[in-house]
Amino acid sequence: MYKQKKIIFFTLLLLLIMIAILYLNSQNQRQGTEGTKVMNFLSNIERTSNSDFLFTTLKNKKIEIDVEDKIFNIKGMEDKTIFLKVFGWDCKFCKQEIPELVQLKNELGEAFEVIAIEAQNSSTEENLKQMKAHNINYPIVSGIAQEKFYAYLQEKYAWTGIIPLTIVIGKGGKVLAFELGAKSYSLAELMKAALERN
């Protein structure tokens, strides 16, 4: 009888511990960032503190970015507020943002730009198809050759590889926000807050 009580006691104790662990994990996830993990830390990429990055959009436009100490100088866009996005078509949180990005670009016109890097390695054809399907009015860059840029974000901003990622760049290239994953507020609210800080 004593042996059975002991087994029941330890079984209940183990069950309580498992429930506590599950509860704590759910709390951490709720407080953490919702998003889609696209990569692990890129340890084999050469790190550099000051970098120049050259992106080519799907429509063959070149975008030059000179990055140093939390300044993103984007050639020809110095007077704009910019959302530099890292996203993927298979990320539900990323897709939820697209209509709002299109609307913001329509409303703000030349004062605002979105540069979106597709990080789930879709083909050019798939990217163009998705752009058309979603009526996207901002440039998209294939993420296939952007490992050094991702490594820079991981090193300088502790990016964990979660998308959507929004880097808000103000006039003069100053980084105003580094927003990771899905948020409870809208991108329009983020834009308003960025303009107030700009």
C-alpha positions in Angstrom: 0.0 0.0 0.0 2.8 2.4 0.9 4.6 1.7 -2.4 1.4 2.5 -4.4 0.9 5.8 -2.5 4.5 6.7 -3.3 4.0 6.0 -7.0 0.8 8.0 -7.1 2.5 10.9 -5.2 5.5 11.0 -7.7 3.2 10.7 -10.7 1.1 13.6 -9.5 4.2 15.7 -8.7 5.6 14.9 -12.2 2.2 15.9 -13.8 2.2 19.2 -11.9 5.7 20.0 -13.0 4.8 19.3 -16.6 1.7 21.5 -16.3 3.8 24.3 -14.8 6.4 24.1 -17.6 3.7 24.2 -20.3 2.1 27.2 -18.6 5.4 29.1 -18.4 6.2 28.3 -22.1 2.8 29.6 -23.2 3.3 32.8 -21.2 6.7 33.3 -22.7 5.4 32.8 -26.2 2.5 35.2 -25.6 5.0 37.9 -24.4 7.5 37.1 -27.1 7.4 37.8 -30.8 5.0 36.1 -33.2 6.6 35.6 -36.6 8.1 33.1 -38.9 11.7 31.9 -38.4 13.6 32.0 -41.7 17.1 31.2 -40.7 19.5 30.5 -37.8 22.4 32.6 -37.0 24.8 32.8 -40.0 28.1 32.0 -38.3 30.1 31.3 -41.5 29.5 34.8 -43.0 32.3 37.3 -42.8 31.4 40.1 -40.5 32.0 43.8 -41.1 31.2 46.8 -39.0 30.7 49.3 -41.9 29.2 47.9 -45.0 27.9 48.8 -48.4 25.0 46.7 -49.7 23.8 46.7 -53.3 20.3 45.3 -53.8 18.8 44.6 -57.2 15.0 44.7 -57.3 12.9 42.3 -59.3 12.5 45.0 -61.9 16.3 45.5 -62.1 16.5 48.7 -60.2 19.7 49.1 -58.1 19.4 50.2 -54.5 22.6 51.2 -52.8 22.8 51.2 -49.0 25.7 52.5 -47.0 25.4 51.3 -43.4 27.3 52.5 -40.4 26.5 52.8 -36.8 22.7 52.7 -37.0 22.6 54.9 -40.1 21.2 53.5 -43.3 22.1 55.9 -46.1 20.0 54.8 -49.1 21.2 56.6 -52.2 18.5 58.8 -53.7 16.1 58.3 -50.8 17.7 60.5 -48.2 14.6 62.7 -47.8 12.2 59.8 -47.4 10.9 57.8 -44.5 11.5 54.2 -45.4 10.3 50.8 -44.2 13.0 48.3 -45.0 11.2 45.0 -44.7 12.4 41.4 -44.5 9.5 39.2 -45.3 8.3 35.9 -46.9 5.3 34.9 -49.0 4.8 31.8 -46.7 4.8 33.9 -43.6 1.1 34.6 -42.6 2.2 37.6 -40.5 4.1 39.1 -43.4 1.1 38.6 -45.8 -1.2 40.3 -43.3 1.0 43.5 -43.6 1.0 43.7 -47.4 -2.4 45.5 -47.9 -1.4 48.1 -45.3 2.0 48.7 -46.9 0.3 49.2 -50.3 -2.2 51.6 -48.7 0.6 53.6 -46.9 2.6 53.9 -50.1 -0.6 55.1 -52.0 -1.4 57.6 -49.3 2.1 59.0 -48.6 3.4 58.8 -52.2 7.0 60.1 -52.7 7.6 61.0 -49.1 7.6 57.3 -48.1 9.1 54.2 -49.5 9.1 50.5 -48.8 12.0 48.2 -49.7 11.0 44.6 -49.1 13.5 41.7 -49.1 11.9 38.3 -49.7 13.8 36.0 -47.4 12.2 32.7 -48.1 14.1 32.2 -51.4 11.2 32.3 -53.8 12.1 32.3 -57.5 11.9 35.5 -59.5 8.9 34.2 -61.3 7.1 33.4 -58.1 8.0 36.8 -56.6 6.7 38.6 -59.7 3.5 36.5 -59.6 2.9 37.4 -56.0 3.6 41.1 -56.6 0.9 41.2 -59.2 -1.6 39.2 -57.2 -1.2 41.6 -54.2 -1.0 44.8 -56.3 2.3 45.6 -54.7 3.5 49.2 -55.5 6.9 49.1 -53.8 10.2 47.4 -54.8 10.9 43.8 -53.8 14.4 42.4 -53.7 15.2 38.7 -53.9 16.8 37.5 -50.6 18.7 34.7 -52.2 22.0 36.6 -52.3 21.6 38.7 -49.1 23.5 36.6 -46.6 25.9 39.4 -45.7 23.1 41.8 -45.1 21.3 39.2 -42.8 24.6 38.6 -41.0 25.0 42.4 -40.5 21.5 42.5 -39.0 22.2 39.6 -36.7 25.5 41.1 -35.5 24.5 44.7 -35.1 20.8 44.4 -34.1 20.7 40.8 -32.6 18.2 39.8 -35.3 17.1 36.2 -34.6 15.9 35.4 -38.1 12.2 36.1 -37.4 10.1 37.8 -40.0 8.4 40.1 -40.6 11.2 42.5 -39.8 10.6 46.2 -40.2 13.5 48.7 -40.0 12.1 52.2 -39.9 14.6 54.6 -41.5 14.1 58.4 -41.1 15.4 61.3 -43.1 19.1 61.3 -43.2 19.2 57.5 -42.7 18.7 57.4 -39.0 17.2 54.1 -37.8 14.1 55.0 -35.8 12.8 51.5 -35.1 13.8 47.9 -35.4 10.5 46.0 -35.2 10.6 42.2 -35.1 7.6 39.9 -35.9 3.9 40.6 -35.8 2.8 43.5 -33.6 -0.5 44.5 -31.9 -0.4 47.9 -33.5 -0.7 48.8 -37.1 2.1 49.9 -39.5 0.3 53.2 -39.8 0.7 53.7 -36.1 4.4 52.8 -36.4 4.7 55.3 -39.3 3.1 58.0 -37.2 5.4 57.4 -34.3 8.4 57.4 -36.6 7.4 60.7 -38.2 7.1 62.2 -34.7 10.7 61.1 -33.9 12.0 62.1 -37.3 
